[in-house]
Amino acid sequence: MMIRTLLLSAVILLSAGAHALTPEEVKGMALGETETRVDALVKASAVPDEKTAAFIQAMADDAVKTAGDKVFVILDDKG
């Protein structure tokens, strides 16, 4: 629950910017130990953009899945 709150707080704090979310940032936020993932989240939030906010929201919605070193965002057909 604390991670979800942290992720939602990060989304709220994000503002538009000229930063592009990189595959390395995505992997950093989705894979590994909690502390490493939180560090990656903080770094990505420092220069946010819409894609970063969308990815963080997907994480909060439990729509981000991993398989090995691959990261997937599972989208539904509801909207």
C-alpha positions as CSV (number, residue, x, y, z in Angstrom):
1,M,0.0,0.0,0.0
2,M,2.9,2.4,0.8
3,I,4.4,1.8,-2.7
4,R,1.0,2.5,-4.3
5,T,0.7,5.8,-2.3
6,L,4.2,6.7,-3.3
7,L,3.5,6.1,-6.9
8,L,0.2,8.0,-6.9
9,S,2.0,10.9,-5.1
10,A,4.6,10.9,-7.8
11,V,2.0,11.1,-10.5
12,I,0.4,14.1,-8.8
13,L,3.8,15.8,-8.6
14,L,4.6,15.3,-12.2
15,S,4.4,18.2,-14.6
16,A,4.9,18.4,-18.3
17,G,8.5,18.5,-19.6
18,A,10.7,17.6,-22.5
19,H,12.0,14.4,-21.1
20,A,11.5,11.1,-22.9
21,L,11.1,7.9,-20.9
22,T,13.9,5.5,-21.8
23,P,13.8,1.7,-21.8
24,E,16.4,1.8,-19.0
25,E,14.2,4.0,-16.8
26,V,11.2,1.7,-17.4
27,K,13.3,-1.4,-16.4
28,G,14.7,0.5,-13.4
29,M,11.2,1.3,-12.2
30,A,9.7,-2.1,-12.9
31,L,12.5,-4.6,-12.1
32,G,14.6,-5.3,-9.1
33,E,14.5,-4.6,-5.4
34,T,12.1,-2.0,-4.0
35,E,14.8,0.5,-3.0
36,T,16.3,0.4,-6.5
37,R,12.9,0.8,-8.1
38,V,12.0,3.7,-5.8
39,D,15.4,5.4,-6.7
40,A,14.6,4.9,-10.4
41,L,11.1,6.4,-9.9
42,V,12.6,9.4,-8.1
43,K,15.1,10.0,-11.0
44,A,12.4,9.6,-13.7
45,S,10.1,12.0,-11.8
46,A,12.8,14.7,-11.7
47,V,12.2,15.5,-15.4
48,P,8.8,14.1,-16.1
49,D,6.7,13.9,-19.2
50,E,3.3,12.5,-20.1
51,K,4.7,9.0,-20.9
52,T,6.4,8.9,-17.5
53,A,3.2,9.9,-15.8
54,A,1.3,7.3,-17.8
55,F,3.8,4.5,-16.9
56,I,3.7,5.4,-13.2
57,Q,-0.1,5.4,-13.4
58,A,0.0,1.9,-15.0
59,M,2.2,0.7,-12.2
60,A,-0.2,2.1,-9.7
61,D,-3.0,0.3,-11.5
62,D,-1.1,-3.0,-11.5
63,A,-1.0,-3.0,-15.3
64,V,2.8,-3.3,-15.5
65,K,4.0,-6.9,-15.7
66,T,7.4,-8.4,-16.1
67,A,8.9,-11.5,-17.6
68,G,12.6,-11.9,-17.1
69,D,14.1,-8.6,-18.1
70,K,11.1,-7.6,-20.2
71,V,8.5,-5.0,-19.1
72,F,4.9,-5.0,-20.4
73,V,2.0,-2.6,-19.9
74,I,-1.2,-4.5,-20.1
75,L,-4.0,-2.4,-21.6
76,D,-7.7,-3.3,-21.4
77,D,-10.3,-2.5,-24.1
78,K,-12.4,-0.4,-21.7
79,G,-10.9,3.0,-22.4
